[in-house]
Amino acid sequence: MDLCEECVELCVKNGVIAQDCITASDALDFLRRDDGLFDVIVMNDLVEHLEKDQIVETLLAARRRLEKGGCLVIKVVNSANPITGSSSRYGDFTHTIGFTQESLSQVLHMAGFKRVDVRAQNLWVFNPLVNLLGHTLQGTFNLLFRALFLLYGRKSTTIFTKDIIAVARN
């Protein structure tokens, strides 16, 4: 299921997804109405566009639709990143909320997920030399950001990548 009909058509045309993928205008309505179960549900750049009262409700509905042992994978922009966090949160007018590793974990626990693992998204898609340079610079900045956050009393913040990914299981 995807909200964008053009994206679904393009992915089906290129063999990325199966023909039975559908478009729906609202993820919560889809999760409520269909009665099938899924092994995995992926919410890529979705929850930051929902109103606060819809976020927990959508995550609850997703949890109910998972098979036993299934997982929910969520990717959001990381508001804790001192360089891109603010522009990622406020640069898109359709974002209603920003997430950090702490708040993403908190909302998933509120929705009843027992095991939540929030990770840095370390995706580098350039040539190997640029990837090495980017990874090295990111590591250096992460150490600096971690030190600054500790000085400001934010002991639980440890992930500073542009995006964060949570894997949640019942």
FIVOKOL-911328 format. One record per residue (C-alpha): z, x, y; residue in three letters. Coordinates in steps of 0.25 Angstrom, whole numbers, padded with zeros to 4 digits. Layout:
% FIVOKOL-911328
{zz = Z; xx = X; yy = Y; res = ala}
...
END
This chain:
% FIVOKOL-911328
{zz = 0000; xx = 0000; yy = 0000; res = met}
{zz = -0003; xx = 0005; yy = 0014; res = asp}
{zz = -0003; xx = -0001; yy = 0027; res = leu}
{zz = -0017; xx = 0004; yy = 0031; res = cys}
{zz = -0029; xx = -0002; yy = 0025; res = glu}
{zz = -0038; xx = 0009; yy = 0029; res = glu}
{zz = -0029; xx = 0020; yy = 0023; res = cys}
{zz = -0029; xx = 0012; yy = 0010; res = val}
{zz = -0044; xx = 0010; yy = 0010; res = glu}
{zz = -0046; xx = 0025; yy = 0013; res = leu}
{zz = -0036; xx = 0030; yy = 0002; res = cys}
{zz = -0042; xx = 0020; yy = -0009; res = val}
{zz = -0056; xx = 0025; yy = -0005; res = lys}
{zz = -0052; xx = 0040; yy = -0006; res = asn}
{zz = -0045; xx = 0037; yy = -0020; res = gly}
{zz = -0031; xx = 0040; yy = -0014; res = val}
{zz = -0025; xx = 0027; yy = -0018; res = ile}
{zz = -0028; xx = 0016; yy = -0028; res = ala}
{zz = -0036; xx = 0004; yy = -0024; res = gln}
{zz = -0024; xx = -0005; yy = -0026; res = asp}
{zz = -0017; xx = 0001; yy = -0013; res = cys}
{zz = -0016; xx = -0011; yy = -0003; res = ile}
{zz = -0014; xx = -0012; yy = 0012; res = thr}
{zz = -0002; xx = -0019; yy = 0017; res = ala}
{zz = 0002; xx = -0021; yy = 0032; res = ser}
{zz = 0017; xx = -0020; yy = 0029; res = asp}
{zz = 0024; xx = -0011; yy = 0019; res = ala}
{zz = 0036; xx = -0020; yy = 0019; res = leu}
{zz = 0028; xx = -0032; yy = 0016; res = asp}
{zz = 0021; xx = -0025; yy = 0005; res = phe}
{zz = 0033; xx = -0020; yy = -0002; res = leu}
{zz = 0040; xx = -0033; yy = -0001; res = arg}
{zz = 0028; xx = -0042; yy = -0007; res = arg}
{zz = 0023; xx = -0034; yy = -0018; res = asp}
{zz = 0031; xx = -0033; yy = -0031; res = asp}
{zz = 0026; xx = -0021; yy = -0037; res = gly}
{zz = 0034; xx = -0008; yy = -0039; res = leu}
{zz = 0030; xx = 0006; yy = -0035; res = phe}
{zz = 0033; xx = 0020; yy = -0040; res = asp}
{zz = 0031; xx = 0026; yy = -0026; res = val}
{zz = 0030; xx = 0020; yy = -0012; res = ile}
{zz = 0026; xx = 0029; yy = -0001; res = val}
{zz = 0028; xx = 0026; yy = 0014; res = met}
{zz = 0021; xx = 0036; yy = 0022; res = asn}
{zz = 0024; xx = 0035; yy = 0037; res = asp}
{zz = 0028; xx = 0020; yy = 0035; res = leu}
{zz = 0043; xx = 0018; yy = 0038; res = val}
{zz = 0043; xx = 0024; yy = 0052; res = glu}
{zz = 0034; xx = 0013; yy = 0056; res = his}
{zz = 0043; xx = 0002; yy = 0051; res = leu}
{zz = 0054; xx = -0005; yy = 0060; res = glu}
{zz = 0068; xx = 0000; yy = 0055; res = lys}
{zz = 0071; xx = -0014; yy = 0049; res = asp}
{zz = 0059; xx = -0013; yy = 0040; res = gln}
{zz = 0061; xx = 0001; yy = 0036; res = ile}
{zz = 0073; xx = -0001; yy = 0026; res = val}
{zz = 0066; xx = -0014; yy = 0022; res = glu}
{zz = 0053; xx = -0007; yy = 0018; res = thr}
{zz = 0060; xx = 0004; yy = 0011; res = leu}
{zz = 0069; xx = -0007; yy = 0003; res = leu}
{zz = 0056; xx = -0014; yy = -0001; res = ala}
{zz = 0050; xx = -0001; yy = -0005; res = ala}
{zz = 0062; xx = 0003; yy = -0014; res = arg}
{zz = 0061; xx = -0011; yy = -0021; res = arg}
{zz = 0046; xx = -0008; yy = -0024; res = arg}
{zz = 0049; xx = 0005; yy = -0031; res = leu}
{zz = 0049; xx = 0007; yy = -0046; res = glu}
{zz = 0061; xx = 0012; yy = -0052; res = lys}
{zz = 0061; xx = 0027; yy = -0049; res = gly}
{zz = 0050; xx = 0025; yy = -0038; res = gly}
{zz = 0050; xx = 0032; yy = -0024; res = cys}
{zz = 0048; xx = 0029; yy = -0010; res = leu}
{zz = 0041; xx = 0040; yy = -0002; res = val}
{zz = 0042; xx = 0039; yy = 0013; res = ile}
{zz = 0036; xx = 0049; yy = 0023; res = lys}
{zz = 0040; xx = 0048; yy = 0038; res = val}
{zz = 0039; xx = 0057; yy = 0050; res = val}
{zz = 0051; xx = 0065; yy = 0052; res = asn}
{zz = 0059; xx = 0062; yy = 0065; res = ser}
{zz = 0068; xx = 0074; yy = 0062; res = ala}
{zz = 0056; xx = 0084; yy = 0065; res = asn}
{zz = 0059; xx = 0089; yy = 0079; res = pro}
{zz = 0045; xx = 0092; yy = 0081; res = ile}
{zz = 0037; xx = 0080; yy = 0076; res = thr}
{zz = 0048; xx = 0070; yy = 0074; res = gly}
{zz = 0048; xx = 0063; yy = 0087; res = ser}
{zz = 0033; xx = 0063; yy = 0089; res = ser}
{zz = 0032; xx = 0058; yy = 0075; res = ser}
{zz = 0042; xx = 0047; yy = 0077; res = arg}
{zz = 0037; xx = 0042; yy = 0091; res = tyr}
{zz = 0023; xx = 0047; yy = 0091; res = gly}
{zz = 0019; xx = 0035; yy = 0083; res = asp}
{zz = 0023; xx = 0022; yy = 0090; res = phe}
{zz = 0023; xx = 0015; yy = 0076; res = thr}
{zz = 0035; xx = 0023; yy = 0072; res = his}
{zz = 0047; xx = 0015; yy = 0073; res = thr}
{zz = 0057; xx = 0025; yy = 0067; res = ile}
{zz = 0058; xx = 0040; yy = 0064; res = gly}
{zz = 0064; xx = 0045; yy = 0051; res = phe}
{zz = 0071; xx = 0058; yy = 0048; res = thr}
{zz = 0075; xx = 0062; yy = 0034; res = gln}
{zz = 0089; xx = 0056; yy = 0036; res = glu}
{zz = 0084; xx = 0042; yy = 0041; res = ser}
{zz = 0073; xx = 0041; yy = 0031; res = leu}
{zz = 0083; xx = 0044; yy = 0020; res = ser}
{zz = 0093; xx = 0034; yy = 0026; res = gln}
{zz = 0083; xx = 0023; yy = 0027; res = val}
{zz = 0079; xx = 0025; yy = 0012; res = leu}
{zz = 0093; xx = 0024; yy = 0008; res = his}
{zz = 0095; xx = 0012; yy = 0016; res = met}
{zz = 0083; xx = 0006; yy = 0008; res = ala}
{zz = 0091; xx = 0009; yy = -0005; res = gly}
{zz = 0084; xx = 0021; yy = -0010; res = phe}
{zz = 0094; xx = 0030; yy = -0017; res = lys}
{zz = 0086; xx = 0043; yy = -0018; res = arg}
{zz = 0080; xx = 0048; yy = -0005; res = val}
{zz = 0073; xx = 0061; yy = -0003; res = asp}
{zz = 0068; xx = 0065; yy = 0011; res = val}
{zz = 0059; xx = 0077; yy = 0012; res = arg}
{zz = 0051; xx = 0085; yy = 0022; res = ala}
{zz = 0036; xx = 0082; yy = 0021; res = gln}
{zz = 0031; xx = 0096; yy = 0020; res = asn}
{zz = 0016; xx = 0093; yy = 0019; res = leu}
{zz = 0006; xx = 0104; yy = 0024; res = trp}
{zz = -0008; xx = 0102; yy = 0022; res = val}
{zz = -0015; xx = 0114; yy = 0029; res = phe}
{zz = -0020; xx = 0127; yy = 0023; res = asn}
{zz = -0009; xx = 0135; yy = 0016; res = pro}
{zz = -0007; xx = 0145; yy = 0028; res = leu}
{zz = -0004; xx = 0134; yy = 0038; res = val}
{zz = 0004; xx = 0127; yy = 0028; res = asn}
{zz = 0013; xx = 0139; yy = 0026; res = leu}
{zz = 0014; xx = 0141; yy = 0041; res = leu}
{zz = 0018; xx = 0126; yy = 0043; res = gly}
{zz = 0028; xx = 0127; yy = 0032; res = his}
{zz = 0034; xx = 0139; yy = 0037; res = thr}
{zz = 0035; xx = 0134; yy = 0052; res = leu}
{zz = 0040; xx = 0121; yy = 0047; res = gln}
{zz = 0051; xx = 0128; yy = 0039; res = gly}
{zz = 0055; xx = 0136; yy = 0051; res = thr}
{zz = 0056; xx = 0124; yy = 0060; res = phe}
{zz = 0064; xx = 0116; yy = 0049; res = asn}
{zz = 0074; xx = 0127; yy = 0050; res = leu}
{zz = 0075; xx = 0126; yy = 0065; res = leu}
{zz = 0075; xx = 0111; yy = 0065; res = phe}
{zz = 0086; xx = 0111; yy = 0054; res = arg}
{zz = 0095; xx = 0121; yy = 0062; res = ala}
{zz = 0093; xx = 0112; yy = 0075; res = leu}
{zz = 0096; xx = 0099; yy = 0068; res = phe}
{zz = 0109; xx = 0106; yy = 0062; res = leu}
{zz = 0113; xx = 0110; yy = 0076; res = leu}
{zz = 0111; xx = 0096; yy = 0081; res = tyr}
{zz = 0120; xx = 0091; yy = 0069; res = gly}
{zz = 0108; xx = 0084; yy = 0061; res = arg}
{zz = 0112; xx = 0090; yy = 0048; res = lys}
{zz = 0105; xx = 0081; yy = 0039; res = ser}
{zz = 0091; xx = 0083; yy = 0045; res = thr}
{zz = 0083; xx = 0093; yy = 0037; res = thr}
{zz = 0069; xx = 0089; yy = 0037; res = ile}
{zz = 0060; xx = 0092; yy = 0049; res = phe}
{zz = 0046; xx = 0090; yy = 0043; res = thr}
{zz = 0037; xx = 0081; yy = 0051; res = lys}
{zz = 0038; xx = 0070; yy = 0040; res = asp}
{zz = 0048; xx = 0067; yy = 0029; res = ile}
{zz = 0046; xx = 0061; yy = 0016; res = ile}
{zz = 0057; xx = 0052; yy = 0008; res = ala}
{zz = 0057; xx = 0049; yy = -0007; res = val}
{zz = 0066; xx = 0038; yy = -0010; res = ala}
{zz = 0070; xx = 0033; yy = -0024; res = arg}
{zz = 0079; xx = 0021; yy = -0028; res = asn}
END
